[in-house]
Amino acid sequence: MIKSHSLVTILAAVFLAWGCSQDAEKTQANTSGAADQPGGGQAFVQDDVSQKDILHVAMGSADHSTLVKAVQAAGLENTLANAGPFTVFAPTNAAFDKLPAGTVESLLKPEKADQLTTVLYHHVLTSALDKDAFTNGQQVKMFDGTPVTMSIEGDTWKIDGAKIVASVRASNGWVHVVDAVVLPPQ
């Protein structure tokens, strides 16, 4: 009887130890990532449950890979992952393709980071606004400090002529997809 209790106790201890080591491996796999990323910060936290922030909405869109590259080149990932609130007018890849040849490549160079940041800030409001909040002819001051004009023609909203083709609510504001890059005045 004592031998069978000892055998059961040993087997239980072995299974318990084996199960704990499996949990430790899973925990290690789940916690690595954000801290291992260069730069770190909120932009690199993986969260598949919560509503996505503006940065992660853009990162999850195949139509916004050029915008994501620009945000990364300007070092603004953590800014767009922060609490906000923000409204971002997000040009599609096709919108960037409409710019003169070489413009995007030039802006992505490290020595052009300040100019790129200004262009990106010209697509950001520091409040969360659905497109219905805008009125025809309304002047809106962008994050770079310069105004844009909102226009509404029927069911079409535009920002300085760039058409809003879709709107997505994010955890820290709104993403309005636009069909053109809105350049700040020279």
N, C-alpha and C positions, 0 to 999 in steps of 0.2 A: 504494500500500500504506500509506504514512504517512497519507494523507488518510482512508482507511477506518478505521485504528486511532484517529485523532483523532476521527472521527465517532462511533465506538463508545464511546470514552472520554467524550465530551461527553454522549451519550445515557445512559450509565450514571450519570454524575454528576447529570443532571437527574432520572432515576428515583429515585436514592438520596435526593436532596434532597426530592423530592415525598413519598416514603415516610416520611421522618423527620418532615416537617411534619404528615403525617396522624397518626403516632404521638404527636406532641406535643399535637395537638388532643384525641386520645382520652385521654391522660394528664391533661390539664387538666380535661376533663369528668369523669373518674373521681375526681379528687382534690378537686374543689370540693364543698362540702356541709357537712361537719362543722364546719370552721373558720368557714364563713360563717353558721352558725346562731347566733342570739343565745343566750348562755348556754353554748353548746358543751358539751364534756364527753363522757363515754362514752355518754350517753343518745342522742346525735345521730350516732354513728358507724354507717354503714350496713355491714352484714355479712350477706350472703345465704347464706353457706356454713356458718358455725358454728351450733351449737345456740343458740336464742334465750334471752336472759336474761329474768327475770320481767317487766320493763317491756315488752320487745318481744313477749312472749307476750300480755300484756294489750292492747297496741296492735294486735296482729294479730287480735283477737277483736271482732267487731261487737257481741257481747253485753256488752262491758266498756267502752264509750265513756264512760259516766258516771264510772266508776272512773278512767279515764285522765284525764278532765278534772279530777277531784279531785286526782290525783297532780300534775298540772301546776300547778293553782292553789296547791297547798301547796309547790311547788318541790322535789319529791322524785324527779324523774326520774333524776338521777345516782345517788341512793341505791339505787334499785331496779335500776339497771344495773351497779352495782358487784359485786365478786366474791362478796359474801355470806359465809357461806351464809344464806339466808332461807327461811322458809315463809310464804307469803301466802295468806290466806283472802280470795278475790276475789269480792265481791258482783257479781251480774249487774245489768244495767240494770233488770230487773224487780224485783230486790231493792231497789234505790234507789227505785223507784216505789211500794213499799209504805210508805215513810216518810210521815209527815204532810205535807200539801201545803205547799210553800214551804221545806221543810227543806233540800233539796239546793241550791236557789238561794241560800238564806241562807248555807250553809256555804262556797259558792264565792266569796263576797265577800271582797275583800282584807283587810278588817278582821277577818274570822273565820278567818284563816289558822292561828292557833294552835289553835283549836278543831278545825278540819278536820284538822290534823296529828295531834292526839290521837286522833281517830276513826280515821284511817288507820293509825296506829301500833297501835291496838287490833286490827288485822287481821294483824299481823306477828310472827313468831317469829324470833329470830336464830340459827336452826339449820335445816338442811334435813331435814325429816321427812316421809316418806311417811305416808299416813293409817294404815297398818298399825302404825306406831310408837306410836299412841295406844291407851290402854286405857279401858274404861268407867269413868266417874267421875273420871278423871284431871284434876287441876288443872294448868293450864299458864299460866305468867306471860308475858303478851304484852309487846311492846316498849315499850308505854306504862307498864309496871310493874304493871298490874292483871291478876288471874287470870281465866281462863275455865274452864269445865268441859266436858270432852269426854264424849260419850256414844255408845254403840254399841248399836243395836237391830237384831239380825239382820245384814243387809248394809248398814245405814244408819249412817253416822258423822255426828255433829252437834257443833257448837261453840256452846255457849250457846243451843241450840235451832235454830241455822241448819244446814240440811242440806248436807253436802258432796255435790254432784251430779256432780262430775268432778274428776280430778286430772291435772295436766300437769307433767312433769319439765322443768325449765329448767336452763340452764347454771350458774346460781347458787342453785339450790334447787328448791322445789316451789311450784306454784300449785294451791290447792284452791278450786275454784269453789263458792261458797255461794249459797243461795237467799234469804238475808236479810242485812241490814247488822247487824253485831254492835256494838252501842253500848256504850261504856264506862260504868261506873256513875256516877251523878250525884254 
